[in-house]
Amino acid sequence: MLRYLAFGMTFAFAAAVQPGPFQAFLLAQTARNGWRRTLPAAFAPLVSDGPIILLVLLVLSRVPAWLVTLLQGAGGLFLLFLAYGAWTTWRRGTVGPAVPGLDRQQTLLKASLVNLLNPNPYLAWSLVMGPLLLKGWRAAPANGLALLAGFYSVLVVSTMGIVLLFGLAGSFGPKISRTLVGISALALAAFGLYELWLVAVALWRP
């Protein structure tokens, strides 16, 4: 259970600090409306991820076990791809681009819609979190619950931290954000290699 909890927490941190549409939306709204009005938007994944999870699990539960294992392998490669993207971002030093033309009215519903239209959660749940959740749940439901609890608790807290960091730290925000992206690159690479190792063991097991 602790392995699933640790994976969920680490992957959530990496997902939170990765530049993307949702993060850019949060930073843009923080710059325009302040961190107090933007902070509730950190809970948007709790609202928008439900349909995504149900859709992915419905599909994965109907496919053979070997295909789930292959998807887990694809997830490991996807994590390495994300790690490379994070490393590239860290090298360039460009973190969190702003999105122009967004409405000043900040609502949780709007943030949830942005996240629902963001392809990253679909990829993450299809290739990484979904297969692992199914595997853990089938072994013991506590594993699946630990994965979800670790993921969403850290995701919300990390997102709130980024909003506060950007809203309060001023010129120091981008420097600290760059450091967080560098840490996430290492974490993603480590878990990507670990996932590929698990798949190799499962495929070669007699």
C-alpha positions in Angstrom: 0.0 0.0 0.0 2.8 2.4 0.8 4.2 2.0 -2.7 0.9 3.1 -4.2 0.7 6.0 -1.8 4.2 7.1 -2.6 3.7 6.8 -6.3 0.4 8.8 -6.2 2.0 11.6 -4.2 5.2 11.8 -6.3 3.3 11.7 -9.6 0.9 14.3 -8.3 3.7 16.7 -7.5 5.3 16.2 -10.9 1.9 16.8 -12.6 1.2 19.9 -10.6 4.5 21.7 -11.5 4.6 20.6 -15.1 3.8 23.6 -17.5 0.5 22.9 -19.3 -2.9 24.5 -20.1 -4.3 24.2 -16.6 -1.1 25.6 -14.9 -0.9 28.4 -17.4 -4.6 29.2 -16.7 -3.9 29.4 -13.0 -0.9 31.6 -13.4 -2.7 33.9 -15.7 -5.6 34.2 -13.4 -3.3 34.8 -10.4 -1.6 37.6 -12.2 -4.9 39.3 -13.1 -7.1 38.5 -10.1 -4.8 37.7 -7.3 -4.1 34.5 -5.4 -7.1 34.7 -3.1 -9.6 34.6 -6.0 -7.6 32.0 -7.8 -6.9 29.6 -4.9 -10.2 27.7 -5.1 -9.4 26.7 -8.6 -6.8 24.3 -7.2 -9.7 22.0 -6.4 -10.8 21.8 -10.1 -9.3 18.3 -10.6 -11.5 16.9 -7.9 -14.5 18.1 -10.0 -13.3 17.4 -13.5 -11.3 14.1 -13.1 -14.3 12.0 -12.1 -15.7 11.5 -15.6 -12.2 11.0 -17.0 -11.4 8.2 -14.4 -14.7 6.5 -15.0 -14.3 6.5 -18.7 -10.7 5.2 -18.6 -11.5 2.5 -16.0 -14.5 1.3 -18.0 -12.3 0.8 -21.0 -9.4 -0.8 -19.1 -11.6 -3.2 -17.2 -12.9 -4.7 -20.4 -9.5 -5.4 -22.0 -7.3 -8.5 -21.3 -4.6 -8.3 -18.5 -1.7 -8.5 -21.0 -3.0 -5.3 -22.7 -3.1 -3.5 -19.4 0.5 -4.6 -18.8 1.5 -3.2 -22.2 -0.3 0.0 -21.4 1.7 0.2 -18.2 4.8 -0.1 -20.3 3.5 2.7 -22.5 3.0 4.7 -19.3 6.6 4.2 -18.4 7.7 5.5 -21.7 5.2 8.4 -21.3 6.7 9.3 -18.0 10.2 9.3 -19.6 8.8 11.6 -22.3 7.4 13.9 -19.6 10.7 13.8 -17.8 12.5 14.9 -21.0 10.0 17.7 -21.5 10.5 18.9 -17.9 14.3 18.7 -18.3 14.0 20.8 -21.5 11.9 23.3 -19.7 14.4 23.4 -16.9 17.3 24.0 -19.3 15.5 26.8 -21.0 14.4 28.4 -17.8 10.9 29.1 -19.1 8.2 28.0 -16.7 4.5 28.7 -16.7 3.6 30.8 -19.8 0.7 33.1 -19.5 -2.5 32.7 -21.4 -3.8 35.9 -23.0 -7.5 36.8 -23.4 -8.9 35.0 -20.4 -12.0 36.3 -18.6 -11.3 38.1 -15.3 -14.2 36.2 -13.6 -12.5 33.4 -11.8 -14.7 30.4 -10.9 -14.1 26.8 -9.9 -16.4 25.8 -12.8 -14.3 27.6 -15.3 -11.1 26.0 -14.0 -12.8 22.6 -14.1 -13.7 23.1 -17.7 -10.1 24.1 -18.6 -8.9 20.9 -16.9 -11.6 18.8 -18.5 -10.5 20.0 -22.0 -6.8 19.5 -21.1 -5.4 16.3 -22.8 -2.9 15.7 -20.0 -5.4 14.1 -17.5 -6.6 11.7 -20.2 -3.1 10.7 -21.1 -2.1 10.3 -17.4 -5.1 8.2 -16.5 -4.9 6.1 -19.7 -1.2 5.3 -19.6 -0.1 5.7 -16.0 -2.7 6.1 -13.2 -5.5 3.9 -14.7 -3.5 0.7 -15.2 -1.8 1.1 -11.8 -5.1 1.8 -10.1 -6.7 -1.3 -11.6 -3.6 -3.4 -10.6 -3.6 -2.1 -7.1 -7.3 -2.4 -6.6 -7.4 -6.0 -7.8 -4.6 -6.9 -5.3 -6.3 -5.0 -2.5 -8.8 -2.1 -2.5 -6.6 -0.3 0.0 -3.9 0.0 -2.6 -6.3 1.8 -5.0 -7.6 4.1 -2.3 -4.0 4.9 -1.2 -3.1 5.8 -4.8 -6.1 8.1 -5.1 -5.6 9.7 -1.7 -1.9 10.3 -2.2 -2.4 11.7 -5.7 -5.3 14.1 -5.1 -4.1 15.4 -1.7 -0.7 16.3 -3.0 -2.1 17.6 -6.4 -4.4 20.0 -4.6 -1.8 21.1 -2.0 0.9 21.5 -4.7 -1.4 23.5 -7.0 -2.4 25.8 -4.1 1.3 26.2 -3.3 2.1 27.2 -6.9 -0.7 29.8 -6.9 0.5 31.2 -3.5 4.1 31.1 -4.7 3.4 33.0 -7.9 1.0 35.4 -6.1 3.3 36.3 -3.2 6.9 35.6 -4.2 7.0 38.1 -7.1 10.3 37.9 -9.0 11.4 34.9 -7.0 8.5 32.8 -8.2 9.9 31.8 -11.6 13.2 30.8 -10.1 11.6 28.5 -7.5 9.2 27.2 -10.1 12.2 26.3 -12.3 13.7 24.3 -9.4 10.4 22.5 -8.9 10.3 21.5 -12.5 13.8 20.2 -12.3 12.9 18.0 -9.3 9.8 16.8 -11.2 12.0 15.8 -14.1 14.1 13.5 -11.9 11.0 12.1 -10.2 9.3 11.3 -13.5 12.4 9.7 -14.9 12.8 7.5 -11.8 9.2 6.3 -11.9 9.2 5.8 -15.6 12.2 3.5 -15.4 10.6 1.8 -12.4 7.4 1.2 -14.4 9.3 -0.3 -17.3 11.2 -2.6 -14.9 7.9 -3.8 -13.4 6.6 -4.5 -16.9 9.8 -6.4 -17.9 9.5 -8.5 -14.8 5.8 -9.3 -15.5 6.5 -10.2 -19.2 9.5 -12.4 -18.4 7.9 -14.1 -15.4 7.4 -17.8 -16.2 
